[in-house]
Amino acid sequence: MLGQILTEAMSHIQLITAGLLFTVAVLELIHIGQTSRINRKLSRAGRWLQRYLNTVFREETEDEPDRTETERRTSPEKKEQAEEQEETEVQLEAAQLLKSRQEENMRVSLAHKKNKKDEELLDSVLQEIFN
């Protein structure tokens, strides 16, 4: 009788051990899947952030060379020529400013819309990642 109980207990212990090992394997697969999903989302967010930063820094660096060009042109040797060029440039810029004011307003509004859309996208991605 004691032998029967021990043999049944051993068979149940093996079954319990097998069930626990199966549960551990399933949980590990779920963990791997979740980690992979989070890594994909983080990778996409990282690429999006990199594109955004590239765009921002590219716009900042494009503005700076214009200032250095005008500073170089105003050397003491070519002062009179530079003044004449500046006058004509100012006149041309004024004419272009009048013509393209509406176009610039449209560009600014589109840029704001794009930035707002990008911010909303980033917020939703980050919210999805951390939820």
BAKE-63535 format. One record per residue: residue number from 1; x, y, z of N, C-alpha, C in turn. Coordinates in pm, 1 decimal. Each point is the difference from the previous one (the first is absolute). Layout:
BEGIN
rec nr: NUM, n.c1: X, n.c2: Y, n.c3: Z, ca.c1: X, ca.c2: Y, ca.c3: Z, c.c1: X, c.c2: Y, c.c3: Z .
...
This chain:
BEGIN
rec nr: 1, n.c1: 81.0, n.c2: -119.2, n.c3: 0.0, ca.c1: -81.0, ca.c2: 119.2, ca.c3: 0.0, c.c1: 85.5, c.c2: 125.8, c.c3: 0.0 .
rec nr: 2, n.c1: 99.7, n.c2: 0.0, n.c3: 84.3, ca.c1: 92.2, ca.c2: 112.7, ca.c3: 4.0, c.c1: 74.6, c.c2: 11.1, c.c3: -132.4 .
rec nr: 3, n.c1: 30.4, n.c2: -108.4, n.c3: -60.1, ca.c1: 67.8, ca.c2: -1.9, ca.c3: -128.9, c.c1: -86.0, c.c2: 61.4, c.c3: -109.8 .
rec nr: 4, n.c1: -132.3, n.c2: -29.4, n.c3: 2.9, ca.c1: -91.0, ca.c2: 56.6, ca.c3: -99.1, c.c1: -7.9, c.c2: 152.2, c.c3: 13.0 .
rec nr: 5, n.c1: -8.5, n.c2: 46.2, n.c3: 124.6, ca.c1: -8.5, ca.c2: 145.0, ca.c3: 23.7, c.c1: 126.0, c.c2: 68.6, c.c3: -50.6 .
rec nr: 6, n.c1: 114.4, n.c2: -59.1, n.c3: 29.0, ca.c1: 126.1, ca.c2: 59.3, ca.c3: -45.8, c.c1: 9.5, c.c2: 0.4, c.c3: -152.3 .
rec nr: 7, n.c1: -41.9, n.c2: -105.0, n.c3: -64.8, ca.c1: 6.9, ca.c2: -3.5, ca.c3: -145.8, c.c1: -96.0, c.c2: 100.6, c.c3: -62.5 .
rec nr: 8, n.c1: -121.6, n.c2: 14.9, n.c3: 58.2, ca.c1: -93.3, ca.c2: 101.3, ca.c3: -51.0, c.c1: 53.8, c.c2: 140.7, c.c3: 25.3 .
rec nr: 9, n.c1: 61.0, n.c2: 21.7, n.c3: 114.1, ca.c1: 56.0, ca.c2: 131.9, ca.c3: 31.8, c.c1: 113.5, c.c2: 32.9, c.c3: -97.1 .
rec nr: 10, n.c1: 81.9, n.c2: -97.7, n.c3: -31.0, ca.c1: 110.2, ca.c2: 24.0, ca.c3: -92.9, c.c1: -53.0, c.c2: 33.4, c.c3: -139.2 .
rec nr: 11, n.c1: -104.5, n.c2: -69.5, n.c3: -43.2, ca.c1: -54.3, ca.c2: 30.4, ca.c3: -131.7, c.c1: -64.1, c.c2: 139.1, c.c3: -1.1 .
rec nr: 12, n.c1: -61.6, n.c2: 39.5, n.c3: 109.1, ca.c1: -57.1, ca.c2: 134.7, ca.c3: 8.6, c.c1: 109.0, c.c2: 106.3, c.c3: 8.9 .
rec nr: 13, n.c1: 108.3, n.c2: -30.0, n.c3: 68.8, ca.c1: 111.0, ca.c2: 96.2, ca.c3: 9.6, c.c1: 60.2, c.c2: 22.3, c.c3: -138.4 .
rec nr: 14, n.c1: 14.3, n.c2: -104.7, n.c3: -75.7, ca.c1: 51.3, ca.c2: 15.0, ca.c3: -135.9, c.c1: -96.3, c.c2: 82.1, c.c3: -85.5 .
rec nr: 15, n.c1: -129.2, n.c2: -23.0, n.c3: 17.9, ca.c1: -101.0, ca.c2: 75.5, ca.c3: -74.9, c.c1: 3.1, c.c2: 146.9, c.c3: 40.7 .
rec nr: 16, n.c1: 9.7, n.c2: 26.0, n.c3: 129.6, ca.c1: 6.9, ca.c2: 138.5, ca.c3: 48.7, c.c1: 126.7, c.c2: 67.0, c.c3: -52.2 .
rec nr: 17, n.c1: 110.9, n.c2: -69.6, n.c3: 4.4, ca.c1: 126.4, ca.c2: 54.4, ca.c3: -50.3, c.c1: -10.3, c.c2: 29.1, c.c3: -149.5 .
rec nr: 18, n.c1: -58.9, n.c2: -89.8, n.c3: -75.1, ca.c1: -17.0, ca.c2: 20.4, ca.c3: -144.5, c.c1: -90.4, c.c2: 121.3, c.c3: -25.5 .
rec nr: 19, n.c1: -107.3, n.c2: 12.3, n.c3: 76.7, ca.c1: -89.6, ca.c2: 115.2, ca.c3: -14.2, c.c1: 70.5, c.c2: 130.6, c.c3: 30.8 .
rec nr: 20, n.c1: 80.3, n.c2: 0.9, n.c3: 105.2, ca.c1: 74.9, ca.c2: 121.0, ca.c3: 35.0, c.c1: 102.5, c.c2: 35.7, c.c3: -107.4 .
rec nr: 21, n.c1: 70.0, n.c2: -98.2, n.c3: -52.9, ca.c1: 96.2, ca.c2: 26.1, ca.c3: -106.8, c.c1: -69.7, c.c2: 52.8, c.c3: -125.4 .
rec nr: 22, n.c1: -116.7, n.c2: -56.9, n.c3: -33.0, ca.c1: -76.2, ca.c2: 48.1, ca.c3: -114.4, c.c1: -44.6, c.c2: 145.2, c.c3: 21.8 .
rec nr: 23, n.c1: -46.8, n.c2: 29.8, n.c3: 120.6, ca.c1: -41.4, ca.c2: 136.4, ca.c3: 33.1, c.c1: 116.8, c.c2: 97.2, c.c3: -11.4 .
rec nr: 24, n.c1: 116.2, n.c2: -38.3, n.c3: 48.8, ca.c1: 119.0, ca.c2: 84.6, ca.c3: -9.0, c.c1: 36.2, c.c2: 24.9, c.c3: -146.6 .
rec nr: 25, n.c1: -7.8, n.c2: -103.7, n.c3: -82.0, ca.c1: 32.6, ca.c2: 15.4, ca.c3: -142.6, c.c1: -98.2, c.c2: 94.8, c.c3: -68.2 .
rec nr: 26, n.c1: -128.6, n.c2: -12.9, n.c3: 28.7, ca.c1: -101.3, ca.c2: 87.7, ca.c3: -59.8, c.c1: 21.7, c.c2: 144.2, c.c3: 44.7 .
rec nr: 27, n.c1: 23.6, n.c2: 19.3, n.c3: 129.1, ca.c1: 23.3, ca.c2: 135.3, ca.c3: 50.5, c.c1: 126.0, c.c2: 61.7, c.c3: -61.0 .
rec nr: 28, n.c1: 100.9, n.c2: -79.4, n.c3: -20.3, ca.c1: 122.9, ca.c2: 51.1, ca.c3: -61.5, c.c1: -25.5, c.c2: 40.6, c.c3: -145.4 .
rec nr: 29, n.c1: -77.8, n.c2: -77.3, n.c3: -73.3, ca.c1: -35.3, ca.c2: 36.3, ca.c3: -137.3, c.c1: -82.0, c.c2: 129.1, c.c3: -3.1 .
rec nr: 30, n.c1: -93.4, n.c2: 15.6, n.c3: 92.6, ca.c1: -78.0, ca.c2: 124.1, ca.c3: 7.6, c.c1: 92.0, c.c2: 117.3, c.c3: 30.1 .
rec nr: 31, n.c1: 93.4, n.c2: -19.7, n.c3: 90.8, ca.c1: 95.5, ca.c2: 106.1, ca.c3: 35.8, c.c1: 85.2, c.c2: 39.2, c.c3: -121.1 .
rec nr: 32, n.c1: 46.1, n.c2: -97.7, n.c3: -74.3, ca.c1: 80.1, ca.c2: 28.3, ca.c3: -119.0, c.c1: -82.1, c.c2: 77.5, c.c3: -102.1 .
rec nr: 33, n.c1: -124.7, n.c2: -39.3, n.c3: -19.8, ca.c1: -87.6, ca.c2: 71.1, ca.c3: -93.6, c.c1: -23.7, c.c2: 144.3, c.c3: 41.8 .
rec nr: 34, n.c1: -26.8, n.c2: 21.4, n.c3: 127.9, ca.c1: -22.7, ca.c2: 135.9, ca.c3: 50.0, c.c1: 125.7, c.c2: 84.7, c.c3: -15.5 .
rec nr: 35, n.c1: 114.4, n.c2: -55.8, n.c3: 33.1, ca.c1: 126.4, ca.c2: 72.7, ca.c3: -12.5, c.c1: 26.6, c.c2: 36.6, c.c3: -145.5 .
rec nr: 36, n.c1: -27.4, n.c2: -92.8, n.c3: -90.0, ca.c1: 19.0, ca.c2: 26.4, ca.c3: -142.6, c.c1: -91.9, c.c2: 112.6, c.c3: -46.8 .
rec nr: 37, n.c1: -125.0, n.c2: -2.7, n.c3: 43.2, ca.c1: -96.3, ca.c2: 103.8, ca.c3: -39.0, c.c1: 44.8, c.c2: 136.4, c.c3: 51.9 .
rec nr: 38, n.c1: 42.7, n.c2: 6.6, n.c3: 123.9, ca.c1: 46.5, ca.c2: 126.5, ca.c3: 58.6, c.c1: 124.9, c.c2: 48.7, c.c3: -73.0 .
rec nr: 39, n.c1: 90.7, n.c2: -91.1, n.c3: -32.6, ca.c1: 121.6, ca.c2: 39.6, ca.c3: -72.1, c.c1: -32.5, c.c2: 55.7, c.c3: -138.4 .
rec nr: 40, n.c1: -97.1, n.c2: -59.2, n.c3: -69.2, ca.c1: -40.6, ca.c2: 52.5, ca.c3: -130.4, c.c1: -56.8, c.c2: 140.7, c.c3: 13.5 .
rec nr: 41, n.c1: -84.6, n.c2: 20.8, n.c3: 100.3, ca.c1: -58.3, ca.c2: 132.7, ca.c3: 19.4, c.c1: 106.5, c.c2: 101.8, c.c3: 38.7 .
rec nr: 42, n.c1: 91.9, n.c2: -38.9, n.c3: 85.5, ca.c1: 108.2, ca.c2: 90.2, ca.c3: 36.9, c.c1: 88.0, c.c2: 31.5, c.c3: -120.3 .
rec nr: 43, n.c1: 24.1, n.c2: -98.2, n.c3: -82.7, ca.c1: 80.7, ca.c2: 20.9, ca.c3: -120.1, c.c1: -68.5, c.c2: 98.3, c.c3: -93.3 .
rec nr: 44, n.c1: -130.8, n.c2: -16.8, n.c3: -21.2, ca.c1: -74.6, ca.c2: 93.7, ca.c3: -84.3, c.c1: 1.2, c.c2: 139.9, c.c3: 59.6 .
rec nr: 45, n.c1: -19.7, n.c2: 8.9, n.c3: 130.6, ca.c1: 2.0, ca.c2: 131.4, ca.c3: 65.2, c.c1: 138.3, c.c2: 63.1, c.c3: -11.3 .
rec nr: 46, n.c1: 103.8, n.c2: -80.2, n.c3: 12.6, ca.c1: 136.6, ca.c2: 50.4, ca.c3: -13.8, c.c1: 28.2, c.c2: 51.0, c.c3: -140.1 .
rec nr: 47, n.c1: -45.9, n.c2: -75.2, n.c3: -101.1, ca.c1: 18.4, ca.c2: 45.6, ca.c3: -137.9, c.c1: -77.2, c.c2: 128.8, c.c3: -25.4 .
rec nr: 48, n.c1: -122.6, n.c2: 7.1, n.c3: 51.0, ca.c1: -80.2, ca.c2: 121.4, ca.c3: -17.2, c.c1: 67.2, c.c2: 118.3, c.c3: 68.6 .
rec nr: 49, n.c1: 48.1, n.c2: -22.0, n.c3: 121.5, ca.c1: 67.5, ca.c2: 107.1, ca.c3: 73.0, c.c1: 127.7, c.c2: 42.9, c.c3: -71.7 .
rec nr: 50, n.c1: 74.1, n.c2: -94.9, n.c3: -56.5, ca.c1: 121.9, ca.c2: 33.6, ca.c3: -73.2, c.c1: -32.4, c.c2: 83.9, c.c3: -122.9 .
rec nr: 51, n.c1: -106.4, n.c2: -37.6, n.c3: -75.2, ca.c1: -40.0, ca.c2: 79.7, ca.c3: -115.9, c.c1: -41.2, c.c2: 140.7, c.c3: 42.3 .
rec nr: 52, n.c1: -73.5, n.c2: 8.2, n.c3: 110.9, ca.c1: -44.5, ca.c2: 131.0, ca.c3: 49.7, c.c1: 120.0, c.c2: 85.9, c.c3: 38.0 .
rec nr: 53, n.c1: 94.7, n.c2: -58.0, n.c3: 73.1, ca.c1: 118.5, ca.c2: 77.0, ca.c3: 41.4, c.c1: 85.4, c.c2: 38.2, c.c3: -119.9 .
rec nr: 54, n.c1: 12.4, n.c2: -88.8, n.c3: -98.0, ca.c1: 74.6, ca.c2: 34.0, ca.c3: -122.1, c.c1: -64.2, c.c2: 119.2, c.c3: -69.7 .
rec nr: 55, n.c1: -131.7, n.c2: -0.7, n.c3: -7.1, ca.c1: -70.7, ca.c2: 110.8, ca.c3: -64.2, c.c1: 21.5, c.c2: 129.2, c.c3: 76.4 .
rec nr: 56, n.c1: -12.3, n.c2: -5.8, n.c3: 131.2, ca.c1: 16.0, ca.c2: 120.9, ca.c3: 82.0, c.c1: 141.5, c.c2: 54.3, c.c3: -13.1 .
rec nr: 57, n.c1: 99.9, n.c2: -86.9, n.c3: 13.6, ca.c1: 137.7, ca.c2: 47.9, ca.c3: -6.2, c.c1: 38.0, c.c2: 44.0, c.c3: -141.3 .
rec nr: 58, n.c1: -56.5, n.c2: -62.1, n.c3: -102.6, ca.c1: 27.7, ca.c2: 40.4, ca.c3: -136.2, c.c1: -53.9, c.c2: 140.8, c.c3: -23.2 .
rec nr: 59, n.c1: -120.1, n.c2: 30.4, n.c3: 51.4, ca.c1: -56.8, ca.c2: 133.1, ca.c3: -15.7, c.c1: 86.0, c.c2: 103.8, c.c3: 72.4 .
rec nr: 60, n.c1: 50.0, n.c2: -33.4, n.c3: 118.3, ca.c1: 83.3, ca.c2: 94.0, ca.c3: 75.3, c.c1: 132.5, c.c2: 25.0, c.c3: -70.7 .
rec nr: 61, n.c1: 59.9, n.c2: -104.0, n.c3: -56.6, ca.c1: 130.0, ca.c2: 17.7, ca.c3: -65.8, c.c1: -14.8, c.c2: 70.1, c.c3: -134.6 .
rec nr: 62, n.c1: -115.7, n.c2: -11.1, n.c3: -63.6, ca.c1: -19.8, ca.c2: 70.7, ca.c3: -126.0, c.c1: -14.7, c.c2: 149.8, c.c3: 22.5 .
rec nr: 63, n.c1: -50.3, n.c2: 41.7, n.c3: 114.8, ca.c1: -15.9, ca.c2: 141.9, ca.c3: 28.9, c.c1: 134.6, c.c2: 67.1, c.c3: 29.4 .
rec nr: 64, n.c1: 91.2, n.c2: -68.9, n.c3: 63.7, ca.c1: 127.6, ca.c2: 58.8, ca.c3: 41.6, c.c1: 92.2, c.c2: 38.2, c.c3: -115.9 .
rec nr: 65, n.c1: 14.8, n.c2: -77.7, n.c3: -107.3, ca.c1: 91.0, ca.c2: 39.8, ca.c3: -107.8, c.c1: -37.5, c.c2: 132.0, c.c3: -65.3 .
rec nr: 66, n.c1: -128.5, n.c2: 34.1, n.c3: -4.7, ca.c1: -40.9, ca.c2: 126.9, ca.c3: -58.7, c.c1: 61.3, c.c2: 116.9, c.c3: 76.2 .
rec nr: 67, n.c1: 2.0, n.c2: -9.0, n.c3: 131.8, ca.c1: 57.7, ca.c2: 107.4, ca.c3: 80.9, c.c1: 150.4, c.c2: 12.5, c.c3: -22.4 .
rec nr: 68, n.c1: 69.5, n.c2: -111.6, n.c3: -8.6, ca.c1: 145.0, ca.c2: 5.3, ca.c3: -18.2, c.c1: 36.0, c.c2: 50.6, c.c3: -138.4 .
rec nr: 69, n.c1: -83.2, n.c2: -28.3, n.c3: -100.8, ca.c1: 26.2, ca.c2: 49.7, ca.c3: -135.0, c.c1: -3.7, c.c2: 152.0, c.c3: -4.2 .
rec nr: 70, n.c1: -98.8, n.c2: 59.5, n.c3: 63.1, ca.c1: -10.3, ca.c2: 146.6, ca.c3: -2.0, c.c1: 113.9, c.c2: 62.3, c.c3: 78.9 .
rec nr: 71, n.c1: 45.4, n.c2: -66.8, n.c3: 104.7, ca.c1: 113.1, ca.c2: 53.1, ca.c3: 76.6, c.c1: 129.3, c.c2: -3.7, c.c3: -81.5 .
rec nr: 72, n.c1: 17.0, n.c2: -103.0, n.c3: -80.1, ca.c1: 120.8, ca.c2: -10.8, ca.c3: -82.5, c.c1: 2.0, c.c2: 105.8, c.c3: -110.0 .
rec nr: 73, n.c1: -116.0, n.c2: 29.3, n.c3: -55.2, ca.c1: -7.4, ca.c2: 95.7, ca.c3: -109.9, c.c1: 33.8, c.c2: 141.7, c.c3: 43.2 .
rec nr: 74, n.c1: -10.7, n.c2: 29.1, n.c3: 125.9, ca.c1: 23.2, ca.c2: 137.2, ca.c3: 47.6, c.c1: 144.8, c.c2: 19.4, c.c3: 44.2 .
rec nr: 75, n.c1: 93.8, n.c2: -47.4, n.c3: -77.8, ca.c1: 141.0, ca.c2: 23.3, ca.c3: 31.1, c.c1: 34.6, c.c2: 146.7, c.c3: -29.1 .
rec nr: 76, n.c1: 100.3, n.c2: 56.0, n.c3: 65.2, ca.c1: 34.2, ca.c2: 141.7, ca.c3: -17.9, c.c1: 37.3, c.c2: 34.7, c.c3: -144.4 .
rec nr: 77, n.c1: 57.5, n.c2: -92.4, n.c3: -73.2, ca.c1: 44.6, ca.c2: 27.2, ca.c3: -136.8, c.c1: -117.5, c.c2: 20.5, c.c3: -95.5 .
rec nr: 78, n.c1: -108.1, n.c2: -67.3, n.c3: 23.1, ca.c1: -113.2, ca.c2: 5.4, ca.c3: -92.1, c.c1: -120.8, c.c2: 64.8, c.c3: 66.9 .
rec nr: 79, n.c1: 23.9, n.c2: 98.6, n.c3: 82.3, ca.c1: -106.7, ca.c2: 61.0, ca.c3: 78.5, c.c1: -105.0, c.c2: 66.4, c.c3: -89.0 .
rec nr: 80, n.c1: 43.8, n.c2: 78.4, n.c3: -96.8, ca.c1: -94.5, ca.c2: 68.8, ca.c3: -87.6, c.c1: -81.0, c.c2: -98.9, c.c3: -82.9 .
rec nr: 81, n.c1: 68.7, n.c2: -99.1, n.c3: -54.0, ca.c1: -68.4, ca.c2: -100.2, ca.c3: -80.4, c.c1: -99.7, c.c2: -78.6, c.c3: 86.0 .
rec nr: 82, n.c1: 40.6, n.c2: -28.3, n.c3: 121.8, ca.c1: -88.5, ca.c2: -72.8, ca.c3: 90.3, c.c1: -122.4, c.c2: 83.0, c.c3: 34.8 .
rec nr: 83, n.c1: 19.1, n.c2: 130.1, n.c3: 18.6, ca.c1: -114.1, ca.c2: 86.4, ca.c3: 31.1, c.c1: -98.6, c.c2: 3.1, c.c3: -116.3 .
rec nr: 84, n.c1: 51.5, n.c2: 8.1, n.c3: -122.0, ca.c1: -87.7, ca.c2: -0.3, ca.c3: -117.3, c.c1: -74.3, c.c2: -133.1, c.c3: -10.6 .
rec nr: 85, n.c1: 73.6, n.c2: -108.1, n.c3: 23.4, ca.c1: -63.0, ca.c2: -131.6, ca.c3: -5.8, c.c1: -106.9, c.c2: -12.6, c.c3: 107.7 .
rec nr: 86, n.c1: 31.0, n.c2: 51.1, n.c3: 118.6, ca.c1: -97.9, ca.c2: -6.6, ca.c3: 108.0, c.c1: -125.2, c.c2: 78.9, c.c3: -33.2 .
rec nr: 87, n.c1: 16.8, n.c2: 116.9, n.c3: -61.8, ca.c1: -116.6, ca.c2: 80.8, ca.c3: -38.6, c.c1: -86.5, c.c2: -74.2, c.c3: -100.7 .
rec nr: 88, n.c1: 65.3, n.c2: -58.2, n.c3: -100.5, ca.c1: -77.9, ca.c2: -73.2, ca.c3: -100.2, c.c1: -63.5, c.c2: -124.8, c.c3: 61.6 .
rec nr: 89, n.c1: 73.3, n.c2: -64.4, n.c3: 90.3, ca.c1: -55.7, ca.c2: -117.6, ca.c3: 66.4, c.c1: -119.9, c.c2: 37.5, c.c3: 85.6 .
rec nr: 90, n.c1: 11.9, n.c2: 111.8, n.c3: 70.2, ca.c1: -111.4, ca.c2: 44.6, ca.c3: 83.3, c.c1: -121.8, c.c2: 28.9, c.c3: -87.0 .
rec nr: 91, n.c1: 21.6, n.c2: 66.2, n.c3: -114.3, ca.c1: -111.0, ca.c2: 29.6, ca.c3: -89.6, c.c1: -62.4, c.c2: -129.1, c.c3: -54.0 .
rec nr: 92, n.c1: 85.9, n.c2: -93.9, n.c3: -39.4, ca.c1: -51.9, ca.c2: -127.1, ca.c3: -50.1, c.c1: -73.9, c.c2: -77.1, c.c3: 109.3 .
rec nr: 93, n.c1: 56.3, n.c2: 1.8, n.c3: 119.8, ca.c1: -64.7, ca.c2: -70.2, ca.c3: 110.4, c.c1: -134.6, c.c2: 62.9, c.c3: 33.6 .
rec nr: 94, n.c1: -6.8, n.c2: 131.9, n.c3: -4.7, ca.c1: -127.2, ca.c2: 67.4, ca.c3: 27.4, c.c1: -104.1, c.c2: -39.1, c.c3: -104.2 .
rec nr: 95, n.c1: 40.8, n.c2: -4.2, n.c3: -126.2, ca.c1: -92.4, ca.c2: -38.7, ca.c3: -106.4, c.c1: -44.7, c.c2: -145.0, c.c3: 17.5 .
rec nr: 96, n.c1: 95.7, n.c2: -86.6, n.c3: 31.8, ca.c1: -33.1, ca.c2: -141.0, ca.c3: 18.7, c.c1: -86.7, c.c2: -18.7, c.c3: 123.7 .
rec nr: 97, n.c1: 27.0, n.c2: 78.6, n.c3: 103.2, ca.c1: -78.3, ca.c2: -10.0, ca.c3: 122.0, c.c1: -145.7, c.c2: 35.3, c.c3: -25.2 .
rec nr: 98, n.c1: -22.3, n.c2: 104.7, n.c3: -76.8, ca.c1: -136.7, ca.c2: 39.2, ca.c3: -31.4, c.c1: -71.3, c.c2: -107.5, c.c3: -81.3 .
rec nr: 99, n.c1: 73.2, n.c2: -60.0, n.c3: -93.7, ca.c1: -60.2, ca.c2: -101.1, ca.c3: -86.9, c.c1: -24.4, c.c2: -131.5, c.c3: 72.5 .
rec nr: 100, n.c1: 92.3, n.c2: -34.9, n.c3: 88.2, ca.c1: -7.1, ca.c2: -134.4, ca.c3: 58.2, c.c1: -51.4, c.c2: -2.5, c.c3: 144.2 .
rec nr: 101, n.c1: -57.2, n.c2: 107.9, n.c3: 47.0, ca.c1: -50.8, ca.c2: 2.1, ca.c3: 137.3, c.c1: -109.3, c.c2: -105.8, c.c3: 18.4 .
rec nr: 102, n.c1: -90.4, n.c2: -8.0, n.c3: -94.4, ca.c1: -106.7, ca.c2: -98.3, ca.c3: 8.3, c.c1: 55.9, c.c2: -142.4, c.c3: -7.5 .
rec nr: 103, n.c1: 96.2, n.c2: -18.2, n.c3: -88.6, ca.c1: 62.4, ca.c2: -132.1, ca.c3: -13.4, c.c1: 71.1, c.c2: -40.2, c.c3: 129.0 .
rec nr: 104, n.c1: 68.1, n.c2: 92.6, n.c3: 61.2, ca.c1: 70.2, ca.c2: -28.8, ca.c3: 125.7, c.c1: -98.7, c.c2: -33.6, c.c3: 111.5 .
rec nr: 105, n.c1: -110.1, n.c2: 71.8, n.c3: 4.6, ca.c1: -103.0, ca.c2: -29.7, ca.c3: 100.3, c.c1: -53.7, c.c2: -141.2, c.c3: -17.9 .
rec nr: 106, n.c1: -18.3, n.c2: -40.2, n.c3: -124.3, ca.c1: -46.6, ca.c2: -136.1, ca.c3: -26.4, c.c1: 104.0, c.c2: -102.4, c.c3: 44.0 .
rec nr: 107, n.c1: 126.0, n.c2: 27.7, n.c3: -29.6, ca.c1: 106.8, ca.c2: -92.0, ca.c3: 41.6, c.c1: 6.3, c.c2: -12.3, c.c3: 151.5 .
rec nr: 108, n.c1: -11.7, n.c2: 113.4, n.c3: 69.1, ca.c1: 5.7, ca.c2: -2.0, ca.c3: 146.2, c.c1: -116.9, c.c2: -80.0, c.c3: 56.7 .
rec nr: 109, n.c1: -119.2, n.c2: 23.4, n.c3: -54.4, ca.c1: -115.7, ca.c2: -73.2, ca.c3: 51.0, c.c1: 13.8, c.c2: -149.8, c.c3: -28.0 .
rec nr: 110, n.c1: 51.7, n.c2: -34.8, n.c3: -118.0, ca.c1: 22.4, ca.c2: -141.9, ca.c3: -30.2, c.c1: 106.4, c.c2: -59.9, c.c3: 91.5 .
rec nr: 111, n.c1: 104.0, n.c2: 76.7, n.c3: 29.4, ca.c1: 104.7, ca.c2: -49.4, ca.c3: 90.0, c.c1: -56.4, c.c2: -20.6, c.c3: 140.1 .
rec nr: 112, n.c1: -83.6, n.c2: 94.3, n.c3: 45.1, ca.c1: -61.3, ca.c2: -15.8, ca.c3: 131.9, c.c1: -90.8, c.c2: -122.6, c.c3: 4.7 .
rec nr: 113, n.c1: -77.0, n.c2: -19.6, n.c3: -107.3, ca.c1: -87.3, ca.c2: -116.5, ca.c3: -5.8, c.c1: 82.3, c.c2: -128.5, c.c3: 1.3 .
rec nr: 114, n.c1: 110.6, n.c2: 1.2, n.c3: -75.8, ca.c1: 85.4, ca.c2: -118.8, ca.c3: -5.3, c.c1: 62.5, c.c2: -26.3, c.c3: 136.0 .
rec nr: 115, n.c1: 48.5, n.c2: 105.7, n.c3: 64.8, ca.c1: 59.6, ca.c2: -16.6, ca.c3: 132.1, c.c1: -102.9, c.c2: -51.4, c.c3: 99.4 .
rec nr: 116, n.c1: -122.0, n.c2: 53.4, n.c3: -5.1, ca.c1: -104.9, ca.c2: -44.6, ca.c3: 90.8, c.c1: -33.2, c.c2: -146.8, c.c3: -25.6 .
rec nr: 117, n.c1: -6.7, n.c2: -37.1, n.c3: -128.6, ca.c1: -29.2, ca.c2: -138.4, ca.c3: -35.6, c.c1: 112.7, c.c2: -92.0, c.c3: 49.2 .
rec nr: 118, n.c1: 124.8, n.c2: 43.1, n.c3: -19.6, ca.c1: 114.3, ca.c2: -79.2, ca.c3: 45.8, c.c1: 0.6, c.c2: -13.5, c.c3: 151.8 .
rec nr: 119, n.c1: -32.6, n.c2: 108.3, n.c3: 70.1, ca.c1: -4.8, ca.c2: -6.3, ca.c3: 145.6, c.c1: -109.5, c.c2: -94.9, c.c3: 46.7 .
rec nr: 120, n.c1: -116.3, n.c2: 5.8, n.c3: -66.1, ca.c1: -108.3, ca.c2: -90.6, ca.c3: 35.6, c.c1: 39.8, c.c2: -144.6, c.c3: -26.9 .
rec nr: 121, n.c1: 69.1, n.c2: -23.1, n.c3: -110.5, ca.c1: 45.8, ca.c2: -134.3, ca.c3: -32.2, c.c1: 98.9, c.c2: -49.1, c.c3: 104.2 .
rec nr: 122, n.c1: 94.9, n.c2: 85.6, n.c3: 37.1, ca.c1: 97.6, ca.c2: -38.2, ca.c3: 101.5, c.c1: -68.4, c.c2: -25.5, c.c3: 133.2 .
rec nr: 123, n.c1: -94.6, n.c2: 85.4, n.c3: 37.2, ca.c1: -72.9, ca.c2: -20.2, ca.c3: 125.6, c.c1: -74.3, c.c2: -132.6, c.c3: -0.8 .
rec nr: 124, n.c1: -65.6, n.c2: -29.8, n.c3: -112.2, ca.c1: -75.1, ca.c2: -125.4, ca.c3: -5.9, c.c1: 93.8, c.c2: -120.6, c.c3: 3.9 .
rec nr: 125, n.c1: 114.8, n.c2: 10.0, n.c3: -66.7, ca.c1: 95.6, ca.c2: -111.0, ca.c3: 2.6, c.c1: 53.9, c.c2: -19.0, c.c3: 140.5 .
rec nr: 126, n.c1: 38.2, n.c2: 109.7, n.c3: 63.7, ca.c1: 52.7, ca.c2: -11.2, ca.c3: 136.0, c.c1: -106.9, c.c2: -49.4, c.c3: 96.5 .
rec nr: 127, n.c1: -124.0, n.c2: 46.0, n.c3: -17.7, ca.c1: -107.7, ca.c2: -46.6, ca.c3: 85.5, c.c1: -24.0, c.c2: -148.6, c.c3: -20.9 .
rec nr: 128, n.c1: 4.6, n.c2: -46.2, n.c3: -125.3, ca.c1: -17.3, ca.c2: -141.3, ca.c3: -29.0, c.c1: 113.1, c.c2: -82.3, c.c3: 59.9 .
rec nr: 129, n.c1: 119.9, n.c2: 54.7, n.c3: -3.2, ca.c1: 114.6, ca.c2: -73.6, ca.c3: 53.6, c.c1: -11.7, c.c2: -15.7, c.c3: 150.3 .
rec nr: 130, n.c1: -37.0, n.c2: 106.2, n.c3: 68.0, ca.c1: -0.2, ca.c2: -2.7, ca.c3: 145.3, c.c1: -131.4, c.c2: -48.5, c.c3: 59.1 .
rec nr: 131, n.c1: -99.9, n.c2: -30.6, n.c3: -83.5, ca.c1: -125.7, ca.c2: -56.1, ca.c3: 52.9, c.c1: 4.5, c.c2: -148.0, c.c3: 3.2 .
